[in-house]
Amino acid sequence: MTKISDNDLELLSKKGIALEKVLNQIETFKEGIPFINLKRAAIVTDGILKFTEEEEAKLEQKFTTTSAAKNLLKFVPASGAASRMFKSLFNFLETFDPSKENLEDYLKRTNDTAIATFFEGQKQLPFYDLVQDRIAGKAGSDAEASYLFVKEMLLEDGLNYGFYPKGLLPFHKYGKRSATPFEEHLIEGSRYAASGGKARLHFTISEQHAVLFKEEYNSVNESVSNATGTTFEVDYSFQKSATDTVAVALDNTPFRNSDGSLLFRPGGHGALIENLNDQDADVIFIKNIDNVVVPESATVLAKSKKVLAGLLLNIQEQVFEYARELDEIEMTLAKILEIKSFLEDRLNVRFSDNFQTLNGADQIKVLQDKINRPIRVCGMVKNEGEPGGGPFWIEDSEGNVSLQIIESAQIDMSQDTQTTILKNATHFNPVDLICGIKNYKGEKYNLLNYVDPKQGFIAEKTKSGKNLKALELPGLWNGAMAFWNTIFVEVPLATFNPVKTVNDLLKPSHQSHL
């Protein structure tokens, strides 16, 4: 029996968390979260669409001709901290002493390939000249210059990039100026998410960085607006405190801080389904803050987005027509089978074997349930060895089969059959989603009704030297969208340029020649 004190209840009230939710989370720790059962990888011809140039042109045209009448929104998860980008450099500051060895000897001693790559390519970094100007004349040796360069980049008495959110770091260099991902997303928004000369963007950010984001917007808004002929409407939200999850000790009792209070931890990016649920738009583009392109790739990117959005609008038209008919007209057997085939062929919906044995009224109820759901069209890129989730057909404990984006942490790596399916996957998830969140009446779905709570993650962490277990909510594009209708489409690799480490900025895809 979990003991909950009056102080605990007061804390829950402050955070807006129901006691029942906490007790359910503790039960989840006790029961554990089962691994996902992969049936097979989704591939082109089996779960992933691949369009011809002619088909792409038609879908792009569909979006172009209908988007003016639509309410568009670009939703950007942007709370990622840059500190993870610089992990190797923080380690370098701790382990390199320029008064005792030179950089070459350090690299031989440590075999640190990440640091070697960084210094080999540092002149290509968008902030190289800025850092060099700030440390000019301060170093007495090459070794000290290397050390000071990193220190000036990362630490609080320098540029303090180690504190910054990824979205506000210089990512690309254009002549004598640099651009942040935030600015690049505004420019992107003007290319495919603008309607009537206006683009709406919503960034989910950490509250501690709110002032910095607003300063960046004020700094670049006028120049980007003038350059793109677009007016921007930008707003922000924070991960809600009510989505924090309780931590437990290894015996599954609530973990308590030194003052006796319950320890809560952020629920991960899956908590952002709440932020997404607060938005109102006909078409929502979702893309991570660190995935931006230089202008040389902008045309390919914009076309790809319009193709995906055109597909969503095409599919929605038929979905809305069938949903209305299910509500308003008397269904014949032929019509029931027509709608069932559409759901199977176009929305990858799978029906239980007993569907054919149901009477007509019950079949209609099943069809209404299956068709009245939010829709996501997800771009997938060919597998190039990048880490991250991928598209799979999965089967749940009740035998229901569905198309999902699955992370490797959800897969039982001790099972040869599962790892074989994983290794044979041809595509992975670049977080490139176009979402339709309304029904045919124009009413918004409550997105919280389409989350699979069994697709969360349990991880072991430490706090004040003590081991604990933490619960991450189902990921935003994983379990948080598990019960959406899903379409996967192959998109060009050029549209995927994430920056997970600082060395990713050295890749050709982040070097502009303009």
VOBA-74951 format. One record per residue (C-alpha): residue number from 1; residue in one letter; x negated, y, z negated. Coordinates in steps of 0.1 Angstrom, whole numbers. Each point is the difference from the previous one (the first is absolute). Example, Ala and Ser with C-alpha at 12.3 -4.5 7.8 and 13.67 -1.06 7.14 Angstrom:
2
   pos   code      c1      c2      c3
     1      a    -123     -45     -78
     2      s     -14      34       7
This chain:
514
   pos   code      c1      c2      c3
     1      m       0       0       0
     2      t     -15      33      11
     3      k      -1      26     -28
     4      i      10      35      10
     5      s      -3      28     -25
     6      d      18      33      -2
     7      n     -32      17      13
     8      d       1     -23      30
     9      l      35       9       7
    10      e      -9      37      -2
    11      l     -28      -5      25
    12      l      22     -19      24
    13      s      26      28      -2
    14      k     -27      26       8
    15      k     -12     -20      30
    16      g      35      -7      12
    17      i      -5     -38      -2
    18      a      28     -23     -11
    19      l      -8     -25     -27
    20      e      15     -27      21
    21      k     -25       7      27
    22      v     -29      -3     -24
    23      l      13     -33     -14
    24      n       5     -13      36
    25      q     -36       9       8
    26      i     -13     -19     -31
    27      e      20     -30      12
    28      t     -17       4      34
    29      f     -34      -3     -17
    30      k      12     -31     -19
    31      e      14     -17      31
    32      g     -27      12      24
    33      i       5      11      36
    34      p       0     -29      24
    35      f     -21       1      31
    36      i      16       7      33
    37      n       6     -31      22
    38      l     -12       8      35
    39      k      17     -20      27
    40      r     -21      14      29
    41      a     -17      32      11
    42      a      20      23      22
    43      i     -15       2      34
    44      v      10      16      34
    45      t      30     -21      12
    46      d       8     -11     -35
    47      g       8      31     -22
    48      i     -22      26      17
    49      l      11      19      31
    50      k     -24      12      27
    51      f      13      24      26
    52      t     -11       6      36
    53      e      -9      35      11
    54      e      34       3      16
    55      e      18     -11     -31
    56      e     -21      25     -21
    57      a       9      28      24
    58      k      37      -7      -4
    59      l      -2      -1     -38
    60      e     -20      32      -1
    61      q      25      17      22
    62      k      28     -13     -22
    63      f     -16      18     -30
    64      t      -8      31      19
    65      t      35       5      13
    66      t      18      -8     -33
    67      s     -24      13     -27
    68      a      12      36       2
    69      a      33     -10     -14
    70      k     -16     -20     -28
    71      n     -13      10     -35
    72      l     -36     -12       0
    73      l     -24      -3     -29
    74      k     -36     -11      -4
    75      f      -6     -17     -34
    76      v     -36      -1     -11
    77      p     -12     -20     -30
    78      a     -29      23     -11
    79      s      -8      -6     -36
    80      g     -31     -21       7
    81      a     -30      11     -18
    82      a     -33       6      18
    83      s     -20     -15     -29
    84      r       5     -35      15
    85      m     -14      13      33
    86      f     -33       9     -17
    87      k      -5     -31     -22
    88      s     -34      -8      16
    89      l     -11      36      -4
    90      f       9       2     -37
    91      n     -19     -32      -5
    92      f     -30      16      19
    93      l       0      29     -25
    94      e      -1     -24     -29
    95      t     -28     -23      14
    96      f     -23      23      20
    97      d     -26      21     -18
    98      p     -18      23      26
    99      s     -28       6     -24
   100      k      -9     -37      -1
   101      e       5     -12      36
   102      n       7      11      35
   103      l      32      -8      19
   104      e     -17     -26      22
   105      d     -13     -20     -30
   106      y      34       3     -17
   107      l      17     -15      31
   108      k     -25     -28       1
   109      r       4      -7     -37
   110      t      38       0       0
   111      n       8     -10      36
   112      d      29      25      -2
   113      t      12       0      36
   114      a      28      25      -8
   115      i     -25      26     -12
   116      a     -23      -7      29
   117      t      29       6      25
   118      f      10      31     -18
   119      f     -34      17       2
   120      e      -7     -12      36
   121      g      32      17      11
   122      q       4      29     -25
   123      k      -5      27      27
   124      q      33     -12      16
   125      l      20       7     -32
   126      p      24      29       4
   127      f     -13      16     -32
   128      y     -38      -6       6
   129      d      -8      36       8
   130      l      20      13     -29
   131      v     -19     -22     -25
   132      q     -34       8      16
   133      d       7      37      -4
   134      r       9      -4     -36
   135      i     -32     -20      -9
   136      a     -24      19      22
   137      g     -34       6     -17
   138      k      10     -20     -31
   139      a     -18     -33       8
   140      g     -37      -6      -5
   141      s      -1     -33      19
   142      d      20     -20      26
   143      a      11     -24     -28
   144      e      13      30     -21
   145      a      17      14      31
   146      s      19     -32       5
   147      y      10      -1     -37
   148      l      11      36       0
   149      f      20      -4      32
   150      v      22     -27     -16
   151      k       2      18     -34
   152      e      11      32      17
   153      m      27     -19      19
   154      l      15     -18     -29
   155      l      -4      17     -33
   156      e      19      27     -17
   157      d     -27      25       0
   158      g      -3      -4      38
   159      l      27      -5      26
   160      n      18     -25     -23
   161      y      11     -23      28
   162      g       1     -29     -25
   163      f      30      16     -17
   164      y      19      10      32
   165      p      28     -19      15
   166      k      -9     -15      34
   167      g      25      22      18
   168      l     -20      32      -8
   169      l     -35     -12       9
   170      p     -16      11      33
   171      f       4     -29      24
   172      h      -6      14      35
   173      k     -24      27      13
   174      y      10      24      28
   175      g     -29      23       8
   176      k      -8      20     -32
   177      r      32      -9     -18
   178      s      14     -32     -15
   179      a      35     -14      -4
   180      t      16     -19     -29
   181      p      24     -30       5
   182      f      27      23     -13
   183      e      -6      24      29
   184      e      -2     -28      25
   185      h      34     -14     -12
   186      l      15      34       7
   187      i     -14       0      35
   188      e      12     -36       5
   189      g      35      10     -13
   190      s       2      27      27
   191      r      -6     -27      27
   192      y      27     -25      -9
   193      a      19      10     -31
   194      a      12      34      11
   195      s      35       9      10
   196      g      10      34      12
   197      g     -35      13      -6
   198      k       0     -10     -36
   199      a     -17     -29     -17
   200      r       8     -12     -35
   201      l     -26     -18     -20
   202      h       2     -15     -35
   203      f     -32      -9     -19
   204      t       0     -22     -31
   205      i     -29      13     -21
   206      s     -14      -1     -35
   207      e      13      28     -22
   208      q     -36      10     -10
   209      h      -7       8      37
   210      a      32      20       7
   211      v     -17      34      -1
   212      l     -28     -11      23
   213      f      25     -13      26
   214      k      20      32       0
   215      e     -32      20       3
   216      e     -10     -21      31
   217      y      34       5      15
   218      n      -2      38      -4
   219      s     -35      -1      15
   220      v       8     -19      32
   221      n      37       5       6
   222      e      -2      32      21
   223      s     -28     -13      22
   224      v      16     -34       6
   225      s      34      16       6
   226      n     -15      23      26
   227      a     -20     -27      17
   228      t      29     -25       2
   229      g      30      24       4
   230      t      16     -18     -29
   231      t      15      13     -33
   232      f      -7     -23     -29
   233      e      22      -9     -29
   234      v     -22     -18     -26
   235      d      10     -13     -34
   236      y     -15     -23     -26
   237      s      10     -25     -26
   238      f     -18     -19     -28
   239      q       2     -37      -9
   240      k      28      -1     -26
   241      s      -9      -7     -36
   242      a      31     -22      -1
   243      t     -18     -24      24
   244      d     -29      -7     -23
   245      t      -2     -36     -12
   246      v      -7     -13     -35
   247      a     -33     -18      -6
   248      v      -3     -31     -21
   249      a     -27     -18     -19
   250      l     -12     -34      13
   251      d      26     -17     -22
   252      n      28      21      18
   253      t       8      21     -30
   254      p       1      38       7
   255      f     -34      16       1
   256      r      -3      28     -25
   257      n     -24      30       0
   258      s     -21       8     -31
   259      d      28      22     -13
   260      g      25     -29       3
   261      s      18      14      31
   262      l       9     -22      29
   263      l     -24       2      30
   264      f      16       8      33
   265      r     -18       0      33
   266      p       8      14      35
   267      g      21     -25      20
   268      g     -21       2      32
   269      h      10      13      34
   270      g      32     -21      -2
   271      a      13      26     -24
   272      l       3      24      29
   273      i      31     -18      12
   274      e      17      24     -25
   275      n     -15      30      17
   276      l      10     -13      34
   277      n      35      -6     -13
   278      d       2      37      -8
   279      q      -6      10      36
   280      d      27       8      25
   281      a      -8      -4      37
   282      d      12     -20      31
   283      v     -35     -12       9
   284      i     -29      -2     -25
   285      f     -36      -5      11
   286      i     -22     -15     -27
   287      k     -38       0       2
   288      n     -27       1     -27
   289      i     -20      32      -6
   290      d     -34     -14       9
   291      n      11     -13      35
   292      v      -6      29      23
   293      v     -14       4      34
   294      v     -22      26      19
   295      p      16      18      29
   296      e     -15     -24      25
   297      s      24     -27     -13
   298      a      30      23      -6
   299      t      18      -8      33
   300      v      -2     -38      -6
   301      l      12       5     -35
   302      a      29      22       8
   303      k      12     -22      28
   304      s      -2     -31     -23
   305      k      21      18     -26
   306      k      26      11      25
   307      v       3     -36      14
   308      l       6     -14     -35
   309      a      26      27      -8
   310      g      17      -5      34
   311      l       3     -37      -8
   312      l      15       8     -34
   313      l      26      24      16
   314      n       8     -26      27
   315      i       5     -28     -25
   316      q      20      23     -23
   317      e      25       8      27
   318      q       9     -36       4
   319      v      -1      -7     -38
   320      f      24      29      -6
   321      e      24     -12      27
   322      y       1     -35     -13
   323      a       3      12     -36
   324      r      29      21       9
   325      e      17     -28      19
   326      l      -4     -24     -30
   327      d      18      26     -21
   328      e      27      10      24
   329      i      10     -26      25
   330      e      11     -36      -1
   331      m     -29     -23       7
   332      t       1     -28      25
   333      l     -23     -30      -4
   334      a     -18      12      32
   335      k      -6      34     -16
   336      i     -12     -15     -33
   337      l     -26     -21      20
   338      e     -10      30      20
   339      i      -7      21     -31
   340      k     -18     -30     -16
   341      s     -22      -4      31
   342      f      -8      37       0
   343      l     -11      -1     -36
   344      e     -22     -31       6
   345      d     -15      12      33
   346      r      -5      37      -7
   347      l      -2       4     -38
   348      n     -17     -33      -8
   349      v      28     -10     -24
   350      r       2     -36      -9
   351      f      33     -17     -11
   352      s       4     -30     -24
   353      d      10     -33      16
   354      n      35       1     -15
   355      f      10      32      19
   356      q      18     -21      27
   357      t      20     -18     -27
   358      l      15      33     -14
   359      n      34      12       9
   360      g       3      31      22
   361      a       6      24     -29
   362      d     -31     -12     -19
   363      q     -21       1      32
   364      i      10      37       4
   365      k     -10       7     -35
   366      v     -35     -15       6
   367      l      -4      20      32
   368      q      11      32     -18
   369      d     -26      -6     -27
   370      k     -28      -8      25
   371      i       7      30      23
   372      n       6      27     -25
   373      r     -35       4     -12
   374      p     -28      26       5
   375      i     -22      -7      30
   376      r     -38       2       2
   377      v     -20      -2      32
   378      c     -36      -7      -9
   379      g     -30       4      22
   380      m     -25     -29      -2
   381      v     -36       1      13
   382      k     -21     -29      12
   383      n     -21     -16     -28
   384      e     -35      15       1
   385      g     -10     -13     -35
   386      e      13      30     -19
   387      p      13      -7     -35
   388      g      37       4      -7
   389      g      34     -17       4
   390      g      14     -16      31
   391      p      32     -11      17
   392      f      13     -35      -9
   393      w      31     -21       0
   394      i       6     -11     -36
   395      e      25     -23     -18
   396      d      13       7     -35
   397      s       9     -25     -27
   398      e      36      -2      14
   399      g     -11      -8      35
   400      n       7      34      14
   401      v     -25       9      28
   402      s      -9      37       8
   403      l     -26      21      17
   404      q     -22      18     -25
   405      i     -33      20      -5
   406      i     -20     -21     -25
   407      e     -32       9     -19
   408      s     -27     -26      -5
   409      a       5       3     -38
   410      q      35     -15       5
   411      i     -14     -32      16
   412      d     -12     -31     -19
   413      m     -35      -3      12
   414      s      -4     -34     -16
   415      q      25     -15      26
   416      d     -17      -9      32
   417      t      32       2      20
   418      q       5      36     -11
   419      t     -36      11       6
   420      t       1     -15      35
   421      i      31      20       8
   422      l     -17      31     -13
   423      k     -32      -6      20
   424      n      20      -6      32
   425      a      18      34      -3
   426      t      -5      21      32
   427      h      12      33     -14
   428      f      -2      21     -31
   429      n      20      29     -16
   430      p     -14      35       6
   431      v      29      17     -19
   432      d      18      14      30
   433      l      37       0      -6
   434      i      30      17      15
   435      c      31      -3     -23
   436      g      37       4       5
   437      i      17       3     -34
   438      k      36       8       9
   439      n      30     -21      10
   440      y      23       7      30
   441      k      21      24     -21
   442      g     -31      22      -6
   443      e      -2     -11     -37
   444      k     -33      -7     -16
   445      y      -8     -34     -13
   446      n     -11      -3     -36
   447      l     -35     -14       8
   448      l      -4     -14     -35
   449      n      26     -26       9
   450      y     -23     -16      25
   451      v     -31      -6     -22
   452      d     -12     -35      -8
   453      p     -12       3     -36
   454      k     -17     -35       3
   455      q     -26      15      24
   456      g     -19      20     -26
   457      f     -35      -7     -12
   458      i     -15      -9     -34
   459      a     -36      11      -5
   460      e     -24      -3     -30
   461      k     -14      33     -12
   462      t     -17      14     -31
   463      k       8      29     -23
   464      s     -24      11     -28
   465      g     -19     -32       5
   466      k      31     -22      -4
   467      n      13     -23      28
   468      l      36       6      12
   469      k      23      -9      28
   470      a      15      27      22
   471      l      30      -2      23
   472      e       0      16      35
   473      l      34       5      16
   474      p       7     -16      34
   475      g     -20      21      25
   476      l      18      27      20
   477      w      -2     -18      33
   478      n      -1     -35     -16
   479      g      25     -11     -26
   480      a      16      35      -3
   481      m      13      -4      36
   482      a       5     -38      -2
   483      f      37       1       8
   484      w      -2      26      28
   485      n       6     -11      36
   486      t     -35      -2      15
   487      i     -15       3      34
   488      f     -38      -3       7
   489      v     -16      15      31
   490      e     -36      -2      11
   491      v     -16      35       1
   492      p     -34      12      13
   493      l     -30      -5     -23
   494      a      -9      37       7
   495      t      30      10     -22
   496      f     -16     -15     -30
   497      n     -29      19     -16
   498      p       1      -4     -38
   499      v     -27      14     -22
   500      k      -5     -24     -28
   501      t     -37       8      -7
   502      v     -20      32       8
   503      n     -19     -20      27
   504      d      32      -4      20
   505      l      -3      37       8
   506      l     -32      -9      20
   507      k      20     -22      24
   508      p       4      12      36
   509      s      38       3      -5
   510      h      -6      28     -25
   511      q     -25      19      21
   512      s      15      27      22
   513      h     -19      15      30
   514      l      22      30       3
